[in-house]
Every structure is written in structure tokens, then in C-alpha cells.
Amino acid sequence: MALKDLEQIQHDIDNKHIRPLIAEVIKCYEAGAYRAAIVSLWTAVVTDLTGKIRTLAEAGDGEAKSIIENLDRALNNQTVAKVQEYERNILKTASKSLQILLPREIVELERLNEDRNLCAHPGFINESDLFVPDAEAVRAHLVTASRAVFSQRPLAGKRLLSMLEEEMNRESWPNDGDYFLERFFHQARKSARRNMIILLIKQSIRPPEGNKQIARRALGPALAIIKEAPLEFENNLSSTLKAWEESGILKDPQLIRASGAYGGTPAFWRALPETAKSRLLKLLDHCKSETLVNEGFFVCETMVNNEVNEIRNIALSELTTEQLDIALKDTISHKMFIPTIIDHVKRSSTFRTAENNLSRLEQCSELLSPDNVANLRNAIQENKWNQVRRAGRSEAILCSIFNGNATNKETRTEWRTLAEWLHSEGKRDEDDDYLYNDFLELVTDS
């Protein structure tokens, strides 16, 4: 193993109290004392895992606290059998009870324990039959222990967190908060739930490599937690944003994305540090629409903060068609875009543009109110070039929008008014191609 690799292993150790033990392991390794290296390495693993369990206990983990109390009682009473039992079960405890080790890591660390037993308890056998590990075995065990234990922070629910991250990276990840709650959140213990919340907050605001898809996938479960455990989520959001603000991580892009993701909840504005809030308001006051769209400012529903909501409404009205398409793809709430889409319909300058603008309403069809339908009629009537009414696909698109609209009596009245006007305009122009007969029949028969 190269010297820099040994130095890297020591550098990556999370618990500084473990470093002298690892230094001892490395000295044995470099001296060719491989049995001593493996025995010392297992001692370091048990010591580090115990330290992690103590940290979890101090953080309020009930299971970890019970384990540490039993261990300390055995140590104080010098109950050797209990202490030995603790060491024998340390991997099972870390994996099953606390979930701070993954199944694959357990298998690898069990091999280390087996080799340690062969090194420390050779038995009364011929010297020629003694177990003598080679340099490769020691090197493999040291790397395994470093990756699985020494370099890791004390996090409960490691297996669940790993599964959650893996599933969010798959195309099969369902956009369903109930799925996340049932599969992950409800079966997690308190400390694991906390780590889960922090992971989702991080992935939704600071996704890996700016991956918007991961950000959207993380936001769905996060919003489900807000409904399921609002206080728990707010506390973790508050501590996370505070830590990011104090460390300088909460920069302009993250501020925009954070407000875009969670600004529709009162919890976000309570959790956001005042210094960050001041920066956000100043930033939004002069931020370009392109930046707001690219950083996910239009993801959530109506902003709870009135000042920010007013800024966003102005920004919505200024979106280009390209920006509107990006925002519609990113958002979890299409409702706020309806006035902007209708305005784009009104300003349509070609048949193709008119069809594209009208098609965007299909994504919002079930959300259309009577006022929205009335405004759509006005937009079509006020289109200067009459491009919407005369576009070849407009009738089919309007039929599709109507079919997707769970209409009440008032909404149906507005649809009928629109259909009758379109039909009358076609008759007035004596143009059979634009009578909208199918649309009128659909609306009338509903």
C-alpha cells in the first residue's frame, strides 16, 4: 500500500480518538507483524463503533442509550462475560439495532473478526498450522474498516438511507408521498427519521451535480413529511438552514431553490435565518427570469410570504414561452401558471404558436375555474390576428381541455359560452372549417 494511501486512511478518520489506534495498526503492517495488525485493527473497529453508539445515545437515541447503559453497567461491575457478549454482538448491534452498517459491510467486517480470532486465539496446534495473514489480507481489512467504520459519521438508519438514495436514482421512483411514508419514514426510528429529513432537504435544495430530477424526487417525500410530522420537519429544516447560512453554503442559487421548493409553507419562513431572508429579498428584487426558472423558483405553490409572492407573480407574467415550458416541467403545482398561459394564448401571432400556447392548458385542465375559462374566452376573442380561433388543432385541443376539466355548473356555463361564440363566429364568416361543431356538441351534451 502506498504511503499516501496510509496517510489518506488516517486523514479520513472521523473520530480523532481512534487515530492512535490506526497508527498502531499501520506500524504493525509496515513492520510485517500482520497478526498483530489484524488484532489491533479489530480493537479499533470495536472502539470506534462503541464511540458511535455513545454519540447516538448522547443525541437522544433510545436504543443506543439502552445499549450503552448495559455496557457501562457491565464495565462498572466487572462482569467480564457481559462485556465479551457485547463485543461478540457488536456487528449485529450496529447493523440490526442501530442500522449504522450496511449488510455488505457486515459480511466484510465479520471476515475481519474471523481472522482476528485466528490471530489472537491460535489454539494448541503445530506452528506450521498457525494462521499467518499476508499483506494483501491486512490491506483489504484496513480499507474495509476505513470505508465502513472509521471514515463514517455516527448515523442511525444507514441501511434505510442507502436504500432511499438508491431508489430516488431509479426511473421507477414513484411520485407518491404515501409510498415514501410507508416504505421508509414509518419504519424508521427517530434518529433515522432525522437523518432522512436532512437528506431530503439537502437533495431538494443542493442536488448532486445540480440534478433537477433528483431535486424533484426528494421534494415530494419532504412535502409528505411536512404534512405527516410538521414540527419534526421544521426543526430539522431550521437547523440545516442555520448551519448552511453560518458556514456560507447557503449561496444565491441555493436560496432561490430553497424558497422555490418550500416557500409555500409557513415552516420555511420561520426556519429561514433573518440574514438569509434579507439576502433573498434583495436577490429576488433584481434577479432575471432566466435565473429564477433555472434555479427552481417556480416549483411550489403560492408563496406564503406576501412580498415574495408579489415578486413571483410579476416574474410569472414576464416568462418567455421557453422559460414557461421549463417551469411547467419543474413545478409541482400548475395552477399558478394558468393566467400566464392564457396571456400567451392572447398574444399568439401564428397558428402554430396559438396551438402550442393552447396545448399548455391541457396540463392544467382539471384546475381551471369558471373565471379561468371566461378569461380564456376573452383571450381568444382579443387575439389581434385571430390566430387561435383559426388554428387547425384548436378545436381538438379545446375538447381535450374540457374533457380534463372536472366541471361544475358554473364552469360548464362558461365553456358553453365559449363554444357558442366560436360557432357563431364561424357562421358569421360563412366558414364551415371553423364552426366548432364537435366542441359545441361536447359541451352542450355534458
C-alpha positions in Angstrom: 0.0 0.0 0.0 1.4 3.4 -1.0 2.4 5.8 1.8 -0.1 8.4 0.6 -2.9 5.7 0.9 -2.0 5.1 4.5 -2.0 8.8 5.2 -5.3 9.2 3.5 -6.9 6.5 5.7 -5.6 8.3 8.8 -6.8 11.6 7.4 -10.3 10.3 6.7 -10.9 9.1 10.3 -14.0 10.8 11.8 -13.2 10.2 15.5 -9.8 11.7 16.4 -9.5 9.4 19.4 -9.2 6.4 17.0 -6.2 7.8 15.1 -3.6 6.5 17.6 -5.1 3.0 17.3 -4.9 3.1 13.5 -1.4 4.5 13.7 -0.5 1.4 15.7 -2.2 -0.9 13.1 -0.2 0.8 10.3 3.1 0.4 12.2 2.4 -3.3 12.6 1.6 -3.6 9.0 4.8 -1.8 7.8 6.9 -3.9 10.2 5.4 -7.1 8.7 3.6 -8.0 12.0 0.4 -8.9 10.2 -1.2 -10.9 13.0 -0.7 -8.0 15.4 -2.0 -5.6 12.8 -5.3 -7.6 12.4 -5.8 -7.9 16.2 -5.2 -4.2 16.7 -7.5 -3.4 13.7 -10.4 -5.3 15.3 -9.8 -3.5 18.6 -10.0 -0.2 16.7 -13.3 -1.2 15.0 -15.0 -2.2 18.3 -13.7 1.0 19.9 -14.9 3.2 17.1 -18.3 1.5 16.8 -18.8 1.9 20.6 -17.9 5.6 20.3 -20.5 6.0 17.5 -23.1 4.3 19.7 -22.3 6.6 22.6 -22.6 9.6 20.3 -26.1 8.4 19.2 -27.0 7.8 22.9 -26.0 11.4 23.8 -28.1 12.6 20.8 -31.2 11.0 22.3 -31.3 7.7 20.5 -33.2 5.4 23.0 -31.9 2.1 21.6 -28.3 3.4 21.7 -28.8 4.7 25.2 -30.0 1.3 26.4 -27.0 -0.4 24.8 -24.5 2.0 26.4 -26.2 1.7 29.8 -25.9 -2.1 29.8 -22.3 -1.9 28.7 -21.3 0.7 31.3 -23.1 -1.4 34.0 -21.1 -4.5 33.0 -17.8 -2.5 33.0 -18.5 -0.9 36.4 -19.4 -4.3 37.9 -16.5 -6.0 36.0 -18.9 -8.5 34.5 -16.5 -9.9 32.0 -19.0 -12.3 30.4 -21.3 -9.4 29.6 -18.5 -7.3 28.1 -17.4 -10.3 26.0 -21.0 -10.8 24.8 -21.2 -7.1 23.9 -18.1 -7.5 21.7 -19.3 -10.7 20.1 -22.6 -9.0 19.1 -21.2 -5.6 18.2 -21.6 -6.0 14.4 -25.2 -7.4 14.9 -26.0 -4.5 17.2 -24.6 -1.9 14.7 -26.5 -3.5 11.8 -29.8 -4.7 13.2 -30.5 -2.5 16.2 -29.0 0.8 15.0 -28.6 0.4 11.3 -25.3 2.2 11.1 -23.7 -0.6 9.0 -24.9 -1.9 5.6 -25.4 -5.7 5.1 -22.4 -5.8 2.7 -20.2 -4.1 5.3 -21.3 -6.6 7.9 -20.1 -9.5 5.8 -16.7 -7.9 5.3 -16.2 -7.0 8.9 -17.2 -10.5 10.0 -14.3 -11.8 7.9 -12.1 -9.4 9.8 -13.4 -10.7 13.1 -12.8 -14.3 12.0 -9.2 -13.5 11.0 -8.8 -11.7 14.3 -9.9 -14.8 16.2 -7.5 -17.0 14.3 -4.7 -14.5 15.0 -5.5 -13.9 18.7 -6.6 -17.5 19.6 -4.3 -19.9 17.6 -5.0 -22.9 19.9 -2.7 -25.7 20.7 -1.6 -26.7 17.2 1.6 -27.1 15.4 3.5 -24.0 14.5 3.3 -25.0 10.8 -0.5 -24.8 11.0 -0.7 -21.3 12.6 -2.8 -18.8 10.7 -0.5 -16.2 9.2 -2.3 -13.5 7.2 -0.4 -11.9 4.3 0.0 -8.2 3.5 -2.9 -8.4 1.0 -5.3 -9.6 3.7 -4.3 -6.9 6.1 -4.5 -4.3 3.4 -8.0 -5.4 2.4 -9.3 -5.5 6.0 -7.9 -2.0 6.7 -9.5 -0.5 3.6 -12.8 -2.2 4.5 -12.8 -0.9 8.1 -11.9 2.6 7.0 -14.7 2.8 4.5 -17.4 1.1 6.7 -16.4 2.5 10.1 -13.5 4.9 10.6 -14.5 7.4 7.9 -18.2 7.4 8.7 -20.1 9.8 11.0 -22.4 8.2 13.6 -25.7 8.0 11.6 -28.5 5.7 12.5 -30.7 4.1 9.8 -27.7 3.9 7.4 -29.3 1.0 5.5 -32.6 2.8 5.0 -30.8 6.0 3.9 -28.8 4.0 1.4 -32.0 2.3 0.1 -33.7 5.7 -0.2 -30.8 7.3 -2.2 -30.7 4.2 -4.5 -34.4 4.3 -5.2 -34.5 8.0 -5.8 -31.9 7.5 -8.6 -34.1 4.9 -10.4 -36.6 5.7 -13.1 -39.1 3.6 -11.2 -39.3 6.0 -8.2 -43.0 6.8 -7.7 -44.0 10.4 -7.4 -46.2 9.5 -4.4 -45.6 10.7 -0.8 -47.6 7.8 0.6 -45.1 5.4 -0.9 -42.2 7.1 0.8 -44.0 7.3 4.1 -45.0 3.6 4.1 -41.7 2.2 2.8 -39.2 4.4 4.6 -40.5 7.0 7.1 -42.9 5.0 9.2 -40.5 2.1 9.8 -37.6 4.4 10.7 -36.7 5.2 14.3 -36.4 8.8 15.5 -32.7 9.3 14.8 -33.1 7.6 11.4 -36.0 9.8 10.5 -34.0 12.9 11.4 -31.2 11.8 9.0 -33.8 11.0 6.4 -35.3 14.5 6.6 -31.8 16.1 6.4 -31.0 14.0 3.3 -34.2 15.1 1.6 -33.7 18.7 2.4 -30.1 18.6 1.1 -31.1 16.7 -2.1 -34.0 19.1 -2.9 -32.0 22.3 -2.3 -28.5 21.2 -3.2 -29.0 18.1 -5.5 -25.9 16.2 -6.6 -24.4 17.9 -9.7 -27.4 20.2 -9.9 -29.6 17.3 -10.9 -33.2 18.7 -11.2 -34.7 15.3 -11.4 -33.2 14.2 -8.1 -34.3 17.6 -6.6 -38.0 16.9 -7.6 -37.9 13.3 -6.4 -36.6 14.5 -3.0 -39.1 17.3 -2.7 -42.1 15.0 -2.9 -41.2 13.0 0.2 -40.2 16.1 2.0 -43.6 17.7 1.5 -45.2 14.5 2.6 -43.2 14.7 5.9 -44.4 18.3 6.3 -48.0 17.0 6.4 -47.1 13.9 8.5 -44.7 15.4 11.0 -44.6 19.2 10.6 -42.8 20.0 13.8 -40.1 17.4 13.2 -39.5 18.6 9.7 -39.4 22.3 10.7 -36.9 21.7 13.4 -34.5 19.9 11.1 -35.1 22.4 8.3 -34.3 25.2 10.8 -31.1 23.6 12.0 -30.0 22.7 8.5 -30.6 26.2 7.0 -28.9 27.8 10.0 -25.8 25.6 9.7 -25.6 26.3 5.9 -26.0 30.1 6.5 -23.3 30.2 9.2 -20.9 28.1 7.0 -21.5 30.1 3.8 -23.1 27.2 2.0 -26.5 28.9 1.5 -25.5 30.9 -1.5 -27.7 32.7 -4.0 -28.7 29.7 -6.2 -29.5 27.6 -3.0 -31.6 30.5 -1.6 -33.7 30.7 -4.7 -34.1 26.9 -4.9 -35.0 26.7 -1.2 -37.6 29.3 -1.4 -39.0 27.8 -4.6 -39.2 24.4 -3.0 -40.5 25.2 0.5 -41.7 28.9 0.2 -45.3 27.7 0.1 -45.1 26.5 3.7 -45.0 28.8 6.8 -42.4 26.5 8.3 -39.8 27.6 5.7 -40.2 31.3 6.6 -39.9 30.5 10.3 -36.9 28.3 9.7 -35.0 30.7 7.3 -32.4 32.8 9.2 -33.1 36.5 9.1 -29.8 37.2 7.4 -30.7 34.8 4.7 -34.2 36.2 4.4 -32.7 39.7 3.8 -30.4 38.4 1.2 -33.2 36.5 -0.6 -35.4 39.6 -0.8 -32.6 41.7 -2.2 -31.7 38.9 -4.6 -35.2 38.5 -5.9 -35.7 42.2 -6.4 -33.3 42.3 -9.4 -33.0 38.6 -10.4 -33.6 37.8 -14.1 -36.4 35.5 -15.1 -34.0 33.0 -16.7 -32.1 32.6 -13.4 -35.3 32.2 -11.4 -36.5 29.5 -13.8 -33.2 27.6 -13.9 -32.9 27.6 -10.1 -36.4 26.3 -9.5 -38.1 29.4 -8.1 -41.5 28.3 -9.5 -41.6 24.8 -8.1 -44.0 25.2 -5.1 -47.5 26.6 -4.8 -48.3 30.2 -3.9 -45.7 31.8 -1.6 -46.8 32.3 2.0 -44.6 35.4 2.2 -46.7 38.2 0.5 -43.7 40.2 -0.6 -42.1 37.3 -2.3 -45.4 36.2 -3.7 -45.8 39.6 -5.4 -42.3 39.4 -6.9 -43.1 35.9 -8.2 -46.4 37.0 -9.8 -44.6 39.7 -11.7 -41.9 37.3 -12.7 -44.5 34.8 -13.9 -46.1 37.4 -16.2 -42.7 38.1 -17.8 -41.8 34.5 -18.7 -41.0 33.6 -22.3 -42.6 30.5 -23.9 -39.3 28.6 -23.5 -39.0 29.6 -19.8 -42.6 28.7 -19.2 -42.1 25.2 -20.6 -39.1 24.7 -18.3 -41.0 26.0 -15.3 -44.1 23.8 -16.1 -41.8 20.8 -16.2 -40.2 21.6 -12.8 -43.3 22.6 -10.9 -45.5 20.5 -8.5 -48.4 23.0 -8.9 -49.5 24.1 -12.4 -52.3 26.3 -11.0 -50.2 29.5 -10.7 -49.2 29.3 -14.4 -52.8 29.5 -15.7 -53.0 33.3 -16.0 -49.6 33.4 -17.7 -50.6 30.6 -20.2 -53.9 32.4 -21.0 -51.9 35.6 -21.6 -49.6 33.8 -24.0 -52.7 32.5 -25.8 -53.9 36.0 -26.2 -50.6 37.1 -27.7 -50.3 34.2 -30.2 -49.0 35.6 -33.5 -49.1 32.4 -35.7 -51.3 29.3 -36.0 -48.5 27.1 -34.6 -47.8 29.4 -31.7 -51.5 29.5 -30.9 -51.8 25.7 -30.8 -48.7 25.4 -28.6 -49.9 28.0 -26.2 -53.3 26.4 -26.0 -51.8 23.0 -25.5 -50.1 24.1 -22.3 -53.6 24.5 -20.7 -54.0 20.7 -21.1 -51.6 20.3 -18.2 -53.8 22.5 -16.1 -57.2 21.4 -17.3 -58.5 19.9 -14.1 -57.6 23.1 -12.2 -59.4 25.6 -14.4 -62.0 27.7 -12.6 -65.0 29.5 -14.2 -63.0 32.7 -14.2 -60.1 30.9 -16.0 -62.5 29.7 -18.7 -64.0 33.2 -19.0 -60.5 34.7 -19.3 -59.6 32.1 -21.9 -62.6 33.1 -24.0 -61.6 36.8 -23.7 -58.0 35.9 -24.7 -59.3 34.1 -27.9 -61.6 37.0 -28.7 -58.9 39.6 -28.2 -56.2 37.8 -30.1 -55.3 40.5 -32.7 -54.6 38.2 -35.6 -57.4 35.7 -34.9 -54.8 33.0 -34.9 -56.2 31.0 -32.1 -59.7 30.5 -33.5 -58.5 29.7 -36.9 -55.6 27.3 -35.9 -56.2 23.8 -37.3 -55.8 22.0 -34.0 -57.6 24.5 -31.7 -60.9 22.6 -31.6 -59.3 19.3 -30.7 -57.2 20.9 -28.0 -60.2 22.7 -26.5 -62.1 19.4 -26.5 -59.2 17.8 -24.6 -59.0 20.6 -22.1 -62.8 20.4 -21.5 -62.6 16.6 -21.0 -59.9 17.0 -18.4 -61.8 19.7 -16.5 -64.0 18.3 -13.6 -66.6 20.9 -14.4 -69.3 22.2 -12.1 -72.4 24.0 -13.3 -70.8 27.5 -13.3 -67.7 26.2 -15.2 -69.9 24.4 -17.8 -71.8 27.6 -18.4 -68.5 29.4 -19.2 -67.5 26.5 -21.6 -70.8 26.7 -23.3 -70.5 30.4 -23.8 -67.1 29.9 -25.3 -68.3 27.1 -27.7 -71.3 29.2 -28.8 -69.2 32.2 -29.5 -66.7 30.1 -31.6 -69.6 28.6 -33.5 -71.3 31.9 -34.2 -68.0 33.4 -35.4 -67.7 30.6 -37.9 -71.2 31.1 -39.1 -70.7 34.8 -39.4 -67.6 34.2 -41.6 -69.5 31.5 -43.5 -66.5 29.3 -43.0 -67.5 25.6 -42.4 -64.0 24.7 -41.3 -64.3 26.8 -38.2 -67.8 26.1 -36.9 -66.5 24.1 -33.9 -69.5 21.8 -34.1 -67.7 18.9 -32.3 -66.7 21.2 -29.5 -70.2 22.7 -29.2 -71.8 19.3 -29.2 -69.4 18.0 -26.5 -70.0 21.0 -24.2 -73.8 21.0 -24.8 -74.2 17.3 -24.1 -72.1 17.3 -20.9 
